[in-house]
Amino acid sequence: MPRMSEAVLAIDFAGPHVAVQDGGRHGLMRYGVPASGPMDRTSFAAANAAIGNPAGQPAIEVSLGGLVLDCLSGEVTFAVAGGGFIVEHAGDKRGAWMVATLKAGERLAIRPGHWGSWTYLAFAGHIEAKTWLGSMSTHSLSGLGGGRLAAGQTLTLADPEVRDDRNGPITCPVIARPRSELRVVVGPQDRFFSKETLSNFLSSPFRLSDAYDRMGVRLQGPSLAPSVALDMPSEAIVRGSVQVAGDGVATILLADHQTTGGYPKIATVVDSDLDAFVQLRPRDHVGFLAVTPQQAVEHIRLRAATMSRYLAAVRDGPCNAII
């Protein structure tokens, strides 16, 4: 397992929202600090597991804008997992969900493919970047954390390793594919909406709008305007909250969501559905299925067990998983 002191990569191009993310900045929402972290935690974990990295090790989150890197010095094994992006490396073109080794003089380009909105580039080495409150996760609005990538910068990897024994495909699990039906627990402010509005929410198709970033995505569809005057105080909100503004437009809150809000939440998306949801693209359709809180807990536990088995198999060998 060859080891060098560092590898240096030049950033030739980076689209919007391409940034350093780790497992997230947890436990600080009470102080008004968003957790951030990867939009798709499943794919982030798979990329790290495929090259034997510890869970939560910082990686690069790549948006639909894409990323182009030139290796100036050193060599390092990398993994790409997430949406069905196209990876061009050393003149070879293939799909994401793969492991290879990048060497000095080679170019690595990651561009959107047929599906997905986010993909993850993990390295068998440590990204040198800033930390904020103990985490490298980048908060998109402030830029605090490891930071966004921009053309003209360099990316330095400390203690890069070559793990050629892991080169090849990564099994892409079904649970990583985009999900267009989201399980939700109705409420906690369903009292602000008429029975007809609740029925429309659960029976009508919606589309993701172009207003889509790491804070959330606005939906296009039937108006969900509250039927009574809003008299609720601002309160804590969570990832997956379906928040409805006074104009009746719903927004699903995502990784960089604010920590409190004064708009009513018509429902909350079950957490186990969110990673697959964020791989939908603007103008894709989505619908909602109501489940009880107990059913939501059962779905979350089942998915956690499935992910544990999958990641263990990928860690043993990237193409070993059968899920």
C-alpha positions as CSV (number, residue, x, y, z in Angstrom):
1,M,0.0,0.0,0.0
2,P,2.2,2.9,-1.2
3,R,2.0,6.1,0.7
4,M,3.3,9.6,-0.2
5,S,3.3,12.8,1.9
6,E,0.7,14.6,-0.3
7,A,-1.1,14.8,-3.6
8,V,-1.9,18.1,-5.2
9,L,-4.9,18.6,-7.5
10,A,-5.7,21.7,-9.6
11,I,-9.3,22.7,-9.8
12,D,-9.9,23.4,-13.5
13,F,-13.7,23.8,-13.1
14,A,-16.3,23.5,-10.4
15,G,-20.0,24.0,-10.7
16,P,-22.2,25.6,-8.1
17,H,-22.6,23.8,-4.7
18,V,-19.4,21.7,-5.3
19,A,-17.9,21.7,-1.8
20,V,-16.2,19.7,1.0
21,Q,-18.6,17.8,3.2
22,D,-18.1,15.4,6.0
23,G,-20.6,13.5,8.1
24,G,-22.2,16.7,9.4
25,R,-22.1,19.2,12.2
26,H,-24.4,17.5,14.7
27,G,-25.6,18.6,18.1
28,L,-25.5,22.3,17.5
29,M,-29.0,23.1,16.1
30,R,-30.1,24.3,19.5
31,Y,-27.6,27.1,19.0
32,G,-28.9,28.0,15.6
33,V,-26.2,26.1,13.7
34,P,-27.4,23.8,10.8
35,A,-26.1,20.3,10.6
36,S,-25.2,20.5,6.9
37,G,-23.3,17.4,5.7
38,P,-24.0,15.5,2.5
39,M,-27.3,15.8,0.7
40,D,-27.3,12.1,-0.1
41,R,-25.8,10.4,3.0
42,T,-26.2,6.9,1.5
43,S,-23.9,7.7,-1.5
44,F,-21.5,9.6,0.6
45,A,-21.1,6.6,2.9
46,A,-20.8,4.2,0.0
47,A,-17.9,6.2,-1.6
48,N,-16.0,6.2,1.7
49,A,-16.6,2.5,2.4
50,A,-15.5,1.5,-1.1
51,I,-12.0,2.7,-0.5
52,G,-11.9,1.7,3.2
53,N,-12.2,5.1,4.7
54,P,-13.7,5.7,8.1
55,A,-17.4,6.7,8.1
56,G,-17.8,10.4,7.8
57,Q,-14.4,11.2,6.4
58,P,-14.5,14.4,4.4
59,A,-15.2,14.1,0.6
60,I,-16.3,16.3,-2.2
61,E,-20.0,16.8,-3.0
62,V,-20.5,17.3,-6.7
63,S,-23.6,19.0,-8.0
64,L,-25.1,18.9,-11.5
65,G,-22.6,21.6,-12.5
66,G,-19.8,19.0,-12.4
67,L,-16.1,19.1,-11.5
68,V,-12.8,18.9,-13.4
69,L,-9.5,18.2,-11.6
70,D,-5.9,17.9,-12.9
71,C,-3.5,15.9,-10.7
72,L,-0.3,18.0,-10.4
73,S,1.7,15.7,-8.2
74,G,1.4,12.5,-6.3
75,E,-1.1,9.7,-6.8
76,V,-4.2,8.7,-4.9
77,T,-7.1,6.2,-5.1
78,F,-10.5,7.7,-5.3
79,A,-14.2,6.6,-5.4
80,V,-17.2,8.2,-7.0
81,A,-20.7,7.2,-5.9
82,G,-24.0,9.0,-6.1
83,G,-26.2,9.9,-9.0
84,G,-25.5,8.3,-12.4
85,F,-22.8,10.8,-13.3
86,I,-20.2,10.3,-16.0
87,V,-16.6,10.0,-14.9
88,E,-13.8,10.7,-17.4
89,H,-10.4,9.6,-16.1
90,A,-7.1,9.4,-17.9
91,G,-8.9,9.2,-21.3
92,D,-11.4,6.5,-20.1
93,K,-15.1,7.3,-19.7
94,R,-17.4,5.3,-17.5
95,G,-20.3,5.7,-15.1
96,A,-20.1,6.7,-11.4
97,W,-20.1,4.0,-8.7
98,M,-16.4,3.2,-9.4
99,V,-12.9,3.2,-7.8
100,A,-9.7,4.0,-9.6
101,T,-6.3,5.7,-9.0
102,L,-5.5,9.2,-10.1
103,K,-1.8,9.9,-11.0
104,A,0.2,13.0,-11.7
105,G,-0.5,14.3,-15.2
106,E,-4.0,12.8,-15.3
107,R,-7.3,14.6,-15.5
108,L,-10.5,13.6,-13.6
109,A,-13.8,15.0,-14.8
110,I,-17.2,14.3,-13.3
111,R,-20.2,15.4,-15.2
112,P,-24.0,14.8,-14.9
113,G,-25.3,11.6,-16.6
114,H,-28.8,10.2,-17.1
115,W,-30.0,10.5,-13.5
116,G,-29.3,12.0,-10.2
117,S,-28.4,15.5,-8.8
118,W,-25.5,14.8,-6.5
119,T,-22.5,12.5,-6.5
120,Y,-19.5,12.1,-4.1
121,L,-15.8,12.0,-4.7
122,A,-13.9,10.4,-1.9
123,F,-10.1,10.0,-1.6
124,A,-7.8,7.5,0.1
125,G,-6.2,10.5,1.8
126,H,-7.1,13.4,4.0
127,I,-8.5,16.6,2.3
128,E,-6.7,19.7,3.7
129,A,-9.5,22.2,4.4
130,K,-10.8,24.4,7.1
131,T,-12.9,23.2,9.9
132,W,-15.7,25.2,11.6
133,L,-17.1,24.1,15.0
134,G,-15.3,20.7,14.6
135,S,-16.5,19.8,11.1
136,M,-15.4,20.4,7.5
137,S,-19.0,20.3,6.3
138,T,-19.6,23.4,4.2
139,H,-22.7,25.5,5.0
140,S,-23.8,26.8,1.6
141,L,-25.0,30.2,2.6
142,S,-22.1,31.3,4.7
143,G,-19.4,29.2,3.1
144,L,-18.1,28.2,6.5
145,G,-16.5,24.8,6.9
146,G,-14.3,23.1,4.3
147,G,-15.6,25.5,1.6
148,R,-16.8,25.6,-1.9
149,L,-14.4,24.6,-4.7
150,A,-13.6,27.1,-7.4
151,A,-11.5,27.1,-10.6
152,G,-8.0,28.2,-10.0
153,Q,-7.7,26.7,-6.5
154,T,-5.7,23.7,-5.6
155,L,-6.8,20.8,-3.5
156,T,-4.2,19.1,-1.3
157,L,-4.5,15.6,0.0
158,A,-2.4,14.6,3.0
159,D,-1.1,11.0,3.3
160,P,-2.6,9.8,0.0
161,E,-2.7,6.1,-0.5
162,V,-2.9,3.9,-3.6
163,R,-5.3,1.0,-3.0
164,D,-5.3,-0.6,-6.4
165,D,-6.8,-3.8,-4.9
166,R,-10.1,-1.8,-4.6
167,N,-10.2,-0.5,-8.2
168,G,-13.3,-1.4,-10.2
169,P,-17.1,-1.0,-9.9
170,I,-19.1,-0.3,-6.8
171,T,-22.4,-2.0,-6.5
172,C,-25.1,0.6,-6.7
173,P,-28.0,-0.4,-4.3
174,V,-31.6,0.0,-5.3
175,I,-32.1,2.3,-2.2
176,A,-29.7,4.8,-3.8
177,R,-31.9,5.3,-6.9
178,P,-34.2,8.4,-7.1
179,R,-37.5,8.0,-5.1
180,S,-40.6,9.7,-6.4
181,E,-43.0,8.6,-3.7
182,L,-42.2,9.9,-0.3
183,R,-43.6,8.5,2.9
184,V,-44.7,11.3,5.2
185,V,-46.0,11.7,8.7
186,V,-48.8,14.3,8.6
187,G,-48.3,17.4,10.8
188,P,-47.2,18.8,13.1
189,Q,-49.3,21.8,12.0
190,D,-51.9,20.0,9.9
191,R,-54.5,21.9,11.9
192,F,-53.9,25.0,9.8
193,F,-55.0,23.2,6.6
194,S,-58.5,22.2,5.5
195,K,-59.4,18.5,4.9
196,E,-59.6,19.2,1.2
197,T,-56.1,20.7,1.2
198,L,-54.7,17.7,3.1
199,S,-56.3,15.4,0.6
200,N,-54.9,17.3,-2.3
201,F,-51.4,17.2,-0.7
202,L,-51.6,13.4,-0.4
203,S,-53.3,12.6,-3.7
204,S,-51.8,15.1,-6.2
205,P,-48.6,14.9,-8.1
206,F,-46.1,17.7,-7.5
207,R,-43.0,18.7,-9.5
208,L,-39.6,19.9,-8.2
209,S,-39.0,23.4,-9.2
210,D,-35.8,25.1,-10.3
211,A,-35.7,26.7,-6.8
212,Y,-33.6,23.8,-5.5
213,D,-30.4,24.1,-3.4
214,R,-28.9,22.6,-0.3
215,M,-31.5,24.5,2.0
216,G,-34.5,22.9,0.3
217,V,-36.6,22.6,-2.8
218,R,-39.8,24.4,-3.7
219,L,-42.6,22.3,-5.2
220,Q,-45.0,23.1,-8.0
221,G,-48.5,21.8,-7.8
222,P,-51.9,22.5,-6.1
223,S,-52.0,25.4,-3.7
224,L,-51.7,24.3,-0.1
225,A,-52.6,27.7,1.4
226,P,-53.5,27.5,5.1
227,S,-57.2,27.9,5.8
228,V,-56.9,29.8,9.1
229,A,-54.8,32.8,10.3
230,L,-51.3,31.8,11.2
231,D,-50.7,32.3,14.9
232,M,-47.9,29.9,15.6
233,P,-44.6,31.0,17.1
234,S,-41.3,30.2,15.3
235,E,-40.2,26.8,16.4
236,A,-37.5,24.2,15.7
237,I,-37.7,22.4,12.4
238,V,-36.0,19.3,11.0
239,R,-34.6,18.0,7.8
240,G,-37.5,16.7,5.7
241,S,-40.1,19.2,7.0
242,V,-42.7,20.1,4.4
243,Q,-43.1,23.8,5.1
244,V,-45.9,25.8,3.5
245,A,-45.6,29.6,2.9
246,G,-48.5,32.0,3.0
247,D,-48.8,31.7,-0.8
248,G,-49.6,28.0,-0.6
249,V,-46.2,26.8,-2.0
250,A,-44.6,23.9,-0.2
251,T,-40.8,23.6,0.4
252,I,-39.1,20.4,1.5
253,L,-36.2,21.4,3.8
254,L,-32.9,19.7,3.2
255,A,-29.3,19.5,4.6
256,D,-28.7,23.2,5.1
257,H,-32.1,24.1,6.4
258,Q,-32.5,26.9,8.9
259,T,-33.0,25.7,12.5
260,T,-36.3,27.5,13.3
261,G,-39.2,28.6,11.2
262,G,-42.6,30.2,11.6
263,Y,-44.5,28.7,8.7
264,P,-46.7,25.7,9.3
265,K,-45.4,22.2,8.4
266,I,-48.1,20.2,6.7
267,A,-46.0,17.0,7.0
268,T,-42.6,15.6,7.6
269,V,-40.8,13.3,5.1
270,V,-39.6,10.0,6.7
271,D,-35.9,10.4,7.0
272,S,-35.1,7.1,5.3
273,D,-36.6,8.4,2.1
274,L,-34.7,11.7,1.9
275,D,-31.4,10.4,0.4
276,A,-33.2,8.9,-2.6
277,F,-35.5,12.0,-2.9
278,V,-32.6,14.4,-3.4
279,Q,-31.4,12.5,-6.4
280,L,-34.5,13.7,-8.3
281,R,-33.9,16.6,-10.6
282,P,-35.9,19.8,-11.2
283,R,-39.2,19.1,-13.1
284,D,-39.3,15.5,-11.9
285,H,-42.5,14.4,-10.2
286,V,-43.0,13.5,-6.6
287,G,-46.0,12.3,-4.6
288,F,-46.7,11.7,-0.9
289,L,-47.9,8.7,1.1
290,A,-49.1,9.1,4.7
291,V,-47.8,6.7,7.3
292,T,-48.1,6.5,11.0
293,P,-45.3,7.5,13.3
294,Q,-44.8,3.9,14.3
295,Q,-44.6,2.9,10.6
296,A,-42.0,5.6,10.0
297,V,-39.9,4.3,12.8
298,E,-40.1,0.8,11.4
299,H,-39.1,2.0,7.9
300,I,-36.1,3.9,9.4
301,R,-34.9,0.9,11.4
302,L,-35.3,-1.5,8.4
303,R,-33.3,0.8,6.1
304,A,-30.6,1.3,8.7
305,A,-30.2,-2.5,8.9
306,T,-30.1,-2.7,5.2
307,M,-27.5,0.0,4.9
308,S,-25.3,-1.6,7.6
309,R,-25.2,-4.8,5.6
310,Y,-24.6,-3.0,2.4
311,L,-21.7,-0.9,3.7
312,A,-20.1,-3.9,5.4
313,A,-20.2,-5.8,2.1
314,V,-18.8,-2.8,0.1
315,R,-16.0,-2.3,2.7
316,D,-15.0,-6.0,2.1
317,G,-14.9,-5.4,-1.6
318,P,-16.7,-2.6,-3.6
319,C,-18.4,-5.0,-6.0
320,N,-19.3,-7.6,-3.4
321,A,-22.6,-6.1,-2.2
322,I,-25.8,-7.8,-3.5
323,I,-28.4,-5.4,-2.2
